[in-house]
Amino acid sequence: MGIPWGFAGACRMTIRFGEFTLDADLRRLHARSGEVHLSPKAFDLLVLLVQNRSRVMAKVDLQQRLWPDTFVVDTNLASLIAEIRDALQDDAKEPRFIRTAHRVGYAFCADLVDTPDGSSSPIPASLCWLIVDGRRVPLQPGENILGRDVHEGISIDSPSVSRRHARISVTAANATIDDLGSKNGTYIRGERIATQVPLHDGDEVRVGSVMLRFRRPPGRRSTMTLIVDRAGESRPPRR
């Protein structure tokens, strides 16, 4: 989770190329037919190529950005490129999006249209999100699995995080979190949880040694009445 998210400029940008729309902040890639799935590393690679679209990115540079402090073979990078091309229906011999600079690296070769955030984007706003390393990771309605090795969920690259560590369940009214039998535990507001616990805007969430923060936009908050005590903390009324 070490590469920069988003694009140059003060506001978040939605980047369009061909029939695709890429939102690095929300970590979503859409085609006209709907959302396109990419593994976390493949998505990171696509973002890097788009962000550096004015030049060819050397293989060694990409490897250092995607796998810092880890030695990987060239086939790892080639596999991610193949995954991106398959998702974009791109042809390596006649590329529309990803060009191979033989023995050097790769480059993004499509024309882009930068669209200010919120204008005619097909990507719906998320109900709530997590702040991870300063970036916003959206939570989808339903179950969101957090773990070190998850294909459909939120991947957290840390040895302190179990493969399937915790689960955040989101509805229009509320969000809850429960631990999935992780080795190093799930903590909410500094306390380890043993059962499903409700999440509130601003809650500090720790999975293993990784600190996250739960956020919920004002328009999506529960209609539950809150009482403000003398310390300025809000709490639900007693029943």
C-alpha positions in Angstrom: 0.0 0.0 0.0 2.8 2.4 -0.8 2.0 4.0 -4.1 0.3 7.4 -4.4 -3.4 7.3 -5.2 -5.3 9.8 -7.3 -3.9 12.2 -10.0 -2.4 15.6 -10.1 -4.5 18.5 -9.0 -6.4 19.6 -5.9 -9.5 17.5 -6.6 -10.0 13.9 -7.3 -10.2 13.1 -11.0 -12.1 10.5 -12.9 -9.9 9.3 -15.8 -11.6 8.1 -19.0 -10.0 6.2 -21.9 -11.8 4.3 -24.6 -14.9 2.8 -23.1 -13.4 2.7 -19.7 -13.5 4.9 -16.6 -10.8 4.7 -13.9 -11.2 6.1 -10.4 -8.0 5.6 -8.4 -9.5 7.1 -5.2 -12.4 4.6 -5.2 -10.3 1.8 -6.7 -12.8 1.1 -9.5 -12.6 0.4 -13.2 -15.8 0.6 -15.2 -16.7 -0.3 -18.7 -20.0 0.5 -20.4 -21.2 -2.9 -19.4 -20.4 -2.5 -15.7 -17.5 -2.7 -13.2 -14.4 -4.5 -14.4 -12.5 -6.6 -11.8 -8.7 -6.4 -11.3 -6.6 -7.9 -8.6 -5.2 -5.3 -6.2 -1.7 -5.5 -7.6 -3.0 -5.3 -11.2 -5.1 -2.2 -10.3 -2.0 -0.6 -8.7 0.0 -1.3 -11.8 -2.7 0.2 -14.1 -2.8 3.4 -11.9 1.0 3.7 -12.0 1.0 3.4 -15.8 -1.7 6.0 -16.2 -0.1 8.4 -13.7 3.2 8.1 -15.7 1.6 8.0 -19.1 4.1 10.5 -20.6 6.9 8.0 -20.4 7.9 4.4 -20.6 8.2 2.9 -17.1 11.1 0.6 -16.7 10.4 -2.9 -15.4 12.8 -2.4 -12.4 11.0 0.8 -11.5 7.6 -0.9 -11.6 8.9 -3.8 -9.5 10.3 -1.4 -6.9 7.0 0.5 -6.7 4.8 -2.6 -6.6 7.0 -4.8 -4.4 9.2 -2.6 -2.3 12.1 -4.4 -0.5 11.0 -7.7 -2.2 12.8 -9.5 -5.0 10.4 -10.7 -7.7 11.0 -12.2 -11.1 10.0 -10.6 -14.4 7.1 -13.1 -14.8 5.3 -11.6 -11.9 5.1 -8.2 -13.7 4.3 -9.9 -17.0 1.4 -11.8 -15.4 -0.1 -8.5 -14.1 0.2 -6.9 -17.6 -1.5 -9.9 -19.1 -4.3 -9.5 -16.5 -4.8 -5.8 -17.3 -4.8 -6.5 -21.1 -7.4 -9.2 -20.6 -9.6 -6.9 -18.5 -9.3 -4.1 -21.1 -9.6 -6.5 -24.0 -6.3 -5.1 -25.3 -4.1 -6.8 -27.9 -0.3 -6.9 -27.1 0.5 -6.9 -30.9 -1.8 -4.0 -31.7 -2.2 -2.2 -28.3 -4.8 0.4 -27.6 -3.9 0.9 -23.9 -0.8 -0.9 -22.8 2.3 -0.8 -25.0 5.4 -3.0 -24.5 8.8 -1.3 -24.8 10.8 -4.5 -25.5 13.6 -5.2 -23.0 12.7 -1.9 -21.2 9.2 -1.8 -19.7 5.7 -0.7 -20.4 3.7 2.5 -21.2 0.1 3.6 -21.2 -0.7 4.7 -24.8 -4.3 5.7 -24.9 -5.7 9.2 -25.1 -7.3 10.3 -21.8 -10.2 12.6 -20.9 -9.9 14.1 -17.4 -13.3 14.7 -15.8 -13.6 16.6 -12.5 -15.0 14.6 -9.7 -18.8 14.1 -9.7 -19.5 15.1 -13.3 -21.2 12.4 -15.4 -19.3 9.6 -13.7 -21.0 6.1 -13.8 -19.4 5.2 -10.5 -21.9 5.6 -7.6 -20.9 7.1 -4.3 -20.1 4.6 -1.6 -22.1 4.3 1.6 -19.0 4.5 3.7 -15.2 4.0 3.5 -12.0 3.3 5.3 -9.0 5.6 5.5 -5.9 3.5 4.8 -2.5 5.2 4.7 -4.2 8.5 3.9 -6.3 7.2 1.0 -10.0 6.4 0.9 -11.0 2.8 0.3 -14.8 2.5 -0.4 -16.9 -0.2 1.4 -19.5 -1.9 -0.7 -23.0 -2.6 0.4 -23.1 -6.1 1.9 -20.0 -8.0 3.2 -16.4 -6.5 2.8 -13.7 -9.0 3.7 -10.4 -7.5 5.1 -7.3 -9.7 4.8 -3.8 -10.3 3.5 -5.0 -12.5 0.6 -8.5 -11.7 -0.6 -9.6 -11.5 -4.2 -13.0 -9.9 -3.5 -12.5 -7.5 -0.7 -9.9 -5.1 0.8 -6.4 -6.5 0.6 -4.0 -5.4 3.4 -0.4 -6.3 2.7 1.0 -6.9 6.2 2.4 -10.0 7.9 0.4 -9.1 11.0 -2.9 -9.5 9.1 -4.5 -12.9 8.6 -5.5 -14.1 5.1 -9.2 -13.5 6.0 -8.9 -11.3 9.0 -12.2 -9.4 9.5 -15.5 -8.6 7.9 -17.3 -5.3 7.6 -21.0 -5.5 6.8 -22.7 -2.4 5.3 -26.3 -1.5 4.8 -28.0 1.8 4.1 -28.7 2.2 7.8 -25.5 1.0 9.5 -22.2 -0.8 9.4 -20.8 -3.5 11.7 -17.5 -5.4 12.0 -16.6 -8.8 13.3 -13.4 -10.8 13.5 -12.9 -13.9 11.4 -10.8 -15.8 13.9 -7.7 -13.9 13.1 -4.4 -14.6 14.8 -3.6 -11.0 15.9 -7.1 -9.8 16.5 -9.4 -6.9 15.4 -9.6 -3.8 17.6 -12.2 -1.1 17.7 -11.4 2.1 19.6 -8.5 0.2 21.2 -10.5 -2.8 22.4 -10.2 -6.3 20.9 -13.6 -7.5 19.7 -15.0 -11.0 20.2 -18.5 -10.4 18.7 -20.0 -8.3 15.9 -19.7 -4.6 16.8 -21.4 -1.5 15.2 -19.1 1.0 13.5 -19.6 4.8 13.8 -18.1 7.7 11.8 -14.5 8.3 12.9 -14.0 4.9 14.7 -10.4 3.7 14.9 -10.1 0.2 13.5 -7.0 -1.9 13.9 -6.4 -5.2 12.1 -3.2 -6.9 13.3 -0.8 -3.9 13.5 -2.5 -1.9 10.7 -4.5 1.1 11.7 -7.6 2.2 9.7 -10.3 4.7 10.3 -14.0 4.2 9.4 -15.8 7.1 7.8 -19.5 7.6 6.8 -20.6 10.6 4.9 -23.2 12.8 6.7 -26.0 12.0 4.3 -25.6 8.3 4.9 -25.5 8.2 8.7 -28.1 6.4 10.8 -31.1 8.3 12.0 -30.5 7.2 15.5 -30.8 10.0 18.1 -27.6 10.9 19.8 -27.1 12.6 23.2 -24.0 14.8 23.8 -22.5 14.3 27.3 -20.6 16.9 29.3 -17.3 15.7 27.7 -18.6 16.5 24.3 -18.9 12.8 23.3 -22.0 11.6 21.5 -23.8 8.5 22.7 -27.2 6.8 22.0 -30.0 7.5 24.4 -30.8 5.0 27.1 -33.8 2.9 26.5 
